[in-house]
Amino acid sequence: MNWFKYAAPARFYPLAGSLVRWCSVLATLLAIAGLTIGLLIAPTDFQQGESYRIIFVHVPASWMSMVIFVAIAFWSAIGLAFNARLAFMLARALAPTGALMCFLALWTGSLWGKPTWGTWWVWDARLTSELILLFLYVGYLALHTTIEDTRRADRATSLLALVGVINVPIIYFSVKWWNTLHQGASVSVSAAPRMASIMLAGMLIMALAFWLYAIAAALARTRILIREREAQTAWMETLQEQT
């Protein structure tokens, strides 16, 4: 399959519509399965008790907050390098979902921190760098809204994304570079997981559900942006007449 043909908004639009439906259904089913495992089947942690169950939302949200910003930087770079309209739209469409994931990670982290650390918030290296990531998301969205000219807004926010992506490895490696209160990674590609297999299964299923949700939300938002930005084109006028 020649995927480059979908670089044109007119060809990408119907493909995105099909993917949104499939990803939404799969995300819902996986979220139900993951929450069932995490809240009902997985055993109580011998150190943290029942409060550890927040990880089934907190950890996937934290992962996605970083992954989505990297994706925004990637599409921003593609947009700047090739002046690709669709790449800019994909980057813009990812930002609200990334901001939601970042907020969710910080919020659930606070809920976890109170019974575990005895406080809602500490200026820990990982927490602080994750908060900076939220500010980057908010700044990205605010900057795009402030600049009326769409092309100038795309270029300005792309530069912000490319500079801000430096914060992502800082978040990831913060627990290794500094003596932080936040615990290290429970899942690593270079070491065996430090949790029961049923807990790991539930968390990975939830992570996949979050992935699919993020894809569905971004594609649905991209279709809206295509309708807005391509409204005066012949193919969009034909599509509107048909619908």
Secondary structure, DSSP 4 states (H G I P E B T S, - for coil): --GGGGGSHHHHHHHHHHHHHHHHHHHHHHHHHHHHIIIIISPPBTTTBGGGGGHHHHHHHHHHHHHHHHHHHHHHHHHHHHT-HHHHHHHHHHHHHHHHHHHHHHHHHHHHHHHHHSSS----HHHHHHHHHHHHHHHHHHHHHH--SHHHHHHHHHHHHHHHTTHHHHHHHHHHHS--SS---S-BTTB--SS-HHHHHHHHHHHHHHHHHHHHHHHHHHHHHHHHHTTTSHHHHHHHHH-
